[in-house]
Amino acid sequence: MRLFAAVNLCFVMSTLSRRDFLQAGAASLTALSLAPLAASAAEETPAAAAPKLRLVKLGNTGVTVSQIAFGTGSVGYNKSSNQTRRGMAHFVELARHAYSRGIRFYDMADSYGSQPFVAQTIKTLPREKLTLGSKVWTEDDSKGVYKDIPKTIDRIRRELGSDYVDILLMHCMLKGGWSKKRQGSMDAFSAAKAAGHIRAVGVSCHNWDALVEAVETPWVDVIMARINPFGVLMDNKPEVVKALLQKAVKNGKGVIAMKIFGEGKRVKDAEREQSIRYVLQDVGIACMTLGMETIPQVDDAVEKVVRLSPAA
């Protein structure tokens, strides 16, 4: 949703009307509409010779991810997002260009409606080289929604055309106490994990108490957390969130940074540079989800992450 940060997790691209960045994106889209990327040649474009992202281990999950996840949920709601609203052809072209630049992680959510779009993107790509992550809305057990989760997970796998999902998160924890009130949902996730339908489970957080709970809960393999150096749309002050996420990493949790540009509120070139440096170097988080909507945005993000990454 934002030069990048995903979700209802990424950066609100609608706010990215800064002339220096979006004009380049618009010009690129016009040109690209005349020469769509061949679906079978994602790794044969000129970008294939450009610097690519590293693959990194996501905590102790056993899952390997690219340093950037292709976020598919900019302004995501009601089964759509900025990425999907542009149509299948544009989505596939953009997502496959991301693959050509080393992005192997596709970050989705059931509420974005992006799973069928990713499925079309990856039809001719090697599944073993991809990380597919999605998110499911859950409710307190008293509402009985957890009973439908096994069917939802099966549907997501069918939509993706994959036997398994690498990462599945409970979407958008808005308050503490979730680990006690959503035990039914957690059990359903765990059963799917035991069956090999999910490799890692966890939560995305939009609340400080919920985030603290995620760090302390053994069930959680992966945490998606809001972090940026500006304190924009975060759950606490940057230095406080930084310390908590560093604790999570130390404890073996896989941490994925989101909202690193404050949902499109801090997207000048120098601000993007500052945010990426902060996440990679100061906080020490190796993976971030970015809601990119144009090829220039993909290239800009990859260039910055490659250049600013600490030595392996």
Order of alpha helices (4+ residues) and beta strands (2+ residues): alpha-beta-beta-beta-alpha-alpha-beta-alpha-beta-alpha-beta-alpha-alpha-beta-alpha-beta-alpha-beta-alpha-beta-alpha
